[in-house]
Amino acid sequence: MGEQGSTRIRVRIDQMLQQRSMTLTELSQRTGISIVNLSVLKNDRARAIRFTTLESLCDALECTPGDLLEVVPADVSEL
């Protein structure tokens, strides 16, 4: 991982919000995570995610980490 042609992990915030009819602002209020930081995750700009952040997101979205995270080929994630 980390080399060209490898895979990347994407945080599926948009899909999860849409499925739950929830806004980014509402997610921010429920988790205490700033809209700016949620946007970084949503737009695939994050290089890491803390377990506490992942736990807060999963609690607010009523999902598991496997529901929230997706492994994609590196070239697809850069579109």
C-alpha angles and dihedrals in degrees: 000000000000094000126105111278092026128112134271133204117238125196107226097211095138094053093044093049092048093050089052098040088236129143127226088245091055091048089051091052093048095048104031088232113134120248088239092057092044089051090053089054093042094051095048093248097122118103094191141008127211118234089235090056091048090049092050091050093048092048093050094044094040093231142113126254087253090059092049101042125063130187113221135172110269094240092054093050092055095060 
